[in-house]
Amino acid sequence: MAAAKRKPDAPAGRPRKRAKRAPSPVEPDAKPSPEGAAPGEYSIPPPVSQGKWKNKERVLIFSSRGINFRTRHLMQDLRTLMPHSKADTKMDRKDQLFVINEVCEMKNCNKCIFFEAKKKQDLYMWLSNTPQGPSAKFLVQNVHTLAELKMTGNCLRGSRPLLSFDPTFDKEPHYALLKELFIQIFGTPQYHPKSQPFVDHVFTFTITDERIWFRNYQIIEEDASLVEIGPRFVLNLIKIFQGSFGGATLYENPHYRSPNMHRRLIRLSVAAKFREKQQVKEVQKIKKKGSKVLIGEDPTEVVFETPAEEKPVEIQLVKPESKPIVKDKKKPRKIQRKKQRKLFRTEASA
C-alpha cells in the first residue's frame, strides 16, 4: 500500500497524545484537579526544572604570551569552576588591548577575564564587560592553584556557586561597581546547559589590607561548615575604566604600588644597609689610625724587676767519649732459626 503524499504547503500535523482514562468509575463528588485534568484522568507530573536559560552570560578566559605555569594552571582552574566560560589562544603582546573586544564578539562572549604577563614575573588581570564597559585592572598576587594546594574540599563539576561578599562592598561606590562585575562574571547562569542544578560551593570575596582576597569553599551538608577547595589569589585594584579595556578613568587606587617600585624600594633598603656597614668600618679605621696618647716612663717600674742569674759559658775542648754498642743477643738465634726452616723446606721438596 503506497503512503499518502503530503502537500508542500500544508504543515505536517501530529496527533495529540490523549491522557489515559482511569479504570475505576468516576465518582459523582470528584472535583477537577488543580493541574486542569478531568476528575477521571491521570495527570503527567511536570519536569523538575521548568525554567529556560535566559541569562546568556558567556565569559572568555584567556591570556597573553609570556605567562608561567602557575598562571596557566589558574586559568584552567577558573575554566573548570565556571561552566559558562570559553577559551581562546594566547594573544600576542604586540597587539593592542582593544582587539580583545573583537575576539569576544567572534566568540559570542559578553564578559572577559584576560591575564596579562609582564617581565615574566608580574601578572595582571583584566575584568571587562565587553564591548561597552566598564573594565577593571588588577595586580594578581599570592596565586595558589588546585594542584598546588591539595585541599580536602571537593565539589561537583559544573555546579552553581554562591557568591559571598564582604560588607565593605556596599559602603564604597567603586567596590559596589566591582561587586556587580564579579556577580555577572563569576555567577553561573541558571539553567545553563553545562551547569548542574546543585549548589555545593561558595566563592568568597573579602577585603583586607586594601586588597580583594578570593577563596573557594565547599559547603558540607551535615553541619553547613566550609572546607576550602581552591584556587586562591589576591587582587590588588589598580584602576577602573569607563570603557572596555580603556577609556576614561573612573577610579584609581591611591594605595597601589607598582611591582617595579616595590622591587626598587627593596634594592634601596639593601643598599642602605650595606652603606651603613661600610660607614661603620670606616669609622673604626679612623679610630685606629688616630693619634695615640703617649705616657712617659715611670721610674718606679724597675723596682720589682729581678735580673736572672748569668751562668758562665763553658767551652768543651775534649771530645766526648763514645757510648758502647750493646749487641742484641736474640739476633743470632733468629738467624739460626731461618736457616733451619730453609733446610726443612729443601728436604721436603726433595
Solvent accessible surface area in square Angstrom, and as a share of the most:
residue,aa,sasa,rsa
1,M,245,1.09
2,A,96,0.74
3,A,95,0.74
4,A,105,0.81
5,K,199,0.84
6,R,151,0.55
7,K,149,0.63
8,P,129,0.81
9,D,138,0.72
10,A,40,0.31
11,P,122,0.77
12,A,75,0.58
13,G,73,0.71
14,R,225,0.82
15,P,127,0.80
16,R,224,0.82
17,K,202,0.86
18,R,225,0.82
19,A,48,0.37
20,K,163,0.69
21,R,186,0.68
22,A,32,0.24
23,P,127,0.80
24,S,71,0.46
25,P,121,0.76
26,V,100,0.58
27,E,119,0.53
28,P,133,0.84
29,D,122,0.63
30,A,44,0.34
31,K,170,0.72
32,P,102,0.64
33,S,40,0.26
34,P,135,0.85
35,E,119,0.53
36,G,68,0.66
37,A,21,0.16
38,A,45,0.35
39,P,69,0.44
40,G,15,0.14
41,E,57,0.26
42,Y,137,0.52
43,S,55,0.36
44,I,158,0.80
45,P,107,0.68
46,P,85,0.53
47,P,94,0.59
48,V,162,0.93
49,S,60,0.39
50,Q,129,0.58
51,G,34,0.33
52,K,155,0.66
53,W,60,0.21
54,K,166,0.70
55,N,74,0.38
56,K,93,0.39
57,E,22,0.10
58,R,51,0.19
59,V,0,0.00
60,L,0,0.00
61,I,0,0.00
62,F,3,0.01
63,S,1,0.01
64,S,3,0.02
65,R,125,0.46
66,G,26,0.25
67,I,21,0.11
68,N,68,0.35
69,F,108,0.45
70,R,80,0.29
71,T,7,0.04
72,R,112,0.41
73,H,72,0.32
74,L,0,0.00
75,M,9,0.04
76,Q,98,0.44
77,D,16,0.08
78,L,1,0.01
79,R,55,0.20
80,T,40,0.23
81,L,14,0.07
82,M,2,0.01
83,P,17,0.11
84,H,4,0.02
85,S,17,0.11
86,K,75,0.32
87,A,49,0.38
88,D,42,0.22
89,T,107,0.62
90,K,76,0.32
91,M,19,0.08
92,D,62,0.32
93,R,139,0.51
94,K,180,0.76
95,D,66,0.34
96,Q,124,0.55
97,L,41,0.20
98,F,125,0.52
99,V,56,0.32
100,I,0,0.00
101,N,28,0.14
102,E,107,0.48
103,V,21,0.12
104,C,1,0.01
105,E,139,0.62
106,M,153,0.68
107,K,71,0.30
108,N,92,0.47
109,C,11,0.06
110,N,52,0.27
111,K,7,0.03
112,C,0,0.00
113,I,0,0.00
114,F,1,0.00
115,F,0,0.00
116,E,28,0.12
117,A,8,0.06
118,K,87,0.37
119,K,125,0.53
120,K,153,0.65
121,Q,111,0.49
122,D,14,0.07
123,L,18,0.09
124,Y,20,0.08
125,M,0,0.00
126,W,11,0.04
127,L,0,0.00
128,S,0,0.00
129,N,34,0.18
130,T,5,0.03
131,P,87,0.55
132,Q,136,0.61
133,G,9,0.09
134,P,31,0.20
135,S,1,0.00
136,A,0,0.00
137,K,32,0.14
138,F,0,0.00
139,L,8,0.04
140,V,10,0.06
141,Q,57,0.25
142,N,92,0.47
143,V,20,0.11
144,H,63,0.28
145,T,4,0.02
146,L,55,0.27
147,A,72,0.56
148,E,80,0.36
149,L,36,0.18
150,K,169,0.72
151,M,72,0.32
152,T,125,0.73
153,G,11,0.10
154,N,105,0.54
155,C,30,0.18
156,L,82,0.41
157,R,175,0.64
158,G,7,0.07
159,S,1,0.00
160,R,68,0.25
161,P,16,0.10
162,L,92,0.46
163,L,45,0.23
164,S,48,0.31
165,F,41,0.17
166,D,29,0.15
167,P,96,0.60
168,T,42,0.25
169,F,0,0.00
170,D,104,0.54
171,K,154,0.65
172,E,73,0.33
173,P,106,0.67
174,H,26,0.12
175,Y,20,0.07
176,A,45,0.35
177,L,57,0.28
178,L,1,0.00
179,K,49,0.21
180,E,86,0.38
181,L,9,0.05
182,F,0,0.00
183,I,69,0.35
184,Q,58,0.26
185,I,0,0.00
186,F,1,0.01
187,G,17,0.17
188,T,7,0.04
189,P,2,0.01
190,Q,93,0.41
191,Y,88,0.33
192,H,17,0.08
193,P,97,0.61
194,K,142,0.60
195,S,16,0.10
196,Q,72,0.32
197,P,111,0.70
198,F,110,0.46
199,V,76,0.44
200,D,34,0.18
201,H,2,0.01
202,V,12,0.07
203,F,1,0.01
204,T,22,0.13
205,F,2,0.01
206,T,55,0.32
207,I,27,0.14
208,T,71,0.41
209,D,100,0.52
210,E,81,0.37
211,R,65,0.24
212,I,2,0.01
213,W,71,0.25
214,F,0,0.00
215,R,43,0.16
216,N,0,0.00
217,Y,54,0.20
218,Q,45,0.20
219,I,44,0.22
220,I,49,0.25
221,E,161,0.72
222,E,152,0.68
223,D,100,0.52
224,A,72,0.56
225,S,45,0.29
226,L,95,0.47
227,V,41,0.24
228,E,23,0.10
229,I,13,0.07
230,G,0,0.00
231,P,0,0.00
232,R,58,0.21
233,F,1,0.01
234,V,2,0.01
235,L,1,0.00
236,N,5,0.03
237,L,9,0.05
238,I,20,0.10
239,K,58,0.25
240,I,3,0.01
241,F,29,0.12
242,Q,106,0.47
243,G,18,0.17
244,S,8,0.05
245,F,5,0.02
246,G,13,0.13
247,G,57,0.55
248,A,59,0.46
249,T,66,0.39
250,L,95,0.47
251,Y,58,0.22
252,E,103,0.46
253,N,15,0.08
254,P,105,0.66
255,H,117,0.52
256,Y,49,0.19
257,R,132,0.48
258,S,41,0.26
259,P,17,0.11
260,N,76,0.39
261,M,85,0.38
262,H,90,0.40
263,R,63,0.23
264,R,117,0.43
265,L,67,0.34
266,I,88,0.44
267,R,149,0.54
268,L,85,0.42
269,S,53,0.34
270,V,93,0.54
271,A,39,0.30
272,A,47,0.36
273,K,135,0.57
274,F,127,0.53
275,R,131,0.48
276,E,109,0.49
277,K,133,0.57
278,Q,66,0.29
279,Q,103,0.46
280,V,78,0.45
281,K,114,0.48
282,E,100,0.45
283,V,76,0.44
284,Q,98,0.44
285,K,124,0.52
286,I,122,0.62
287,K,155,0.65
288,K,159,0.67
289,K,171,0.72
290,G,37,0.35
291,S,117,0.76
292,K,166,0.70
293,V,138,0.79
294,L,164,0.82
295,I,162,0.82
296,G,64,0.62
297,E,174,0.78
298,D,70,0.36
299,P,114,0.71
300,T,82,0.48
301,E,118,0.53
302,V,100,0.57
303,V,103,0.59
304,F,180,0.75
305,E,120,0.54
306,T,125,0.73
307,P,128,0.80
308,A,93,0.72
309,E,167,0.75
310,E,169,0.76
311,K,179,0.76
312,P,116,0.73
313,V,138,0.79
314,E,151,0.68
315,I,142,0.72
316,Q,154,0.68
317,L,165,0.82
318,V,126,0.72
319,K,176,0.74
320,P,102,0.64
321,E,169,0.76
322,S,106,0.68
323,K,181,0.77
324,P,118,0.74
325,I,161,0.82
326,V,135,0.77
327,K,175,0.74
328,D,85,0.44
329,K,175,0.74
330,K,131,0.56
331,K,123,0.52
332,P,82,0.51
333,R,157,0.57
334,K,113,0.48
335,I,86,0.44
336,Q,107,0.48
337,R,143,0.52
338,K,128,0.54
339,K,126,0.53
340,Q,86,0.38
341,R,140,0.51
342,K,131,0.56
343,L,111,0.55
344,F,137,0.57
345,R,168,0.61
346,T,83,0.48
347,E,117,0.53
348,A,86,0.67
349,S,98,0.63
350,A,121,0.94
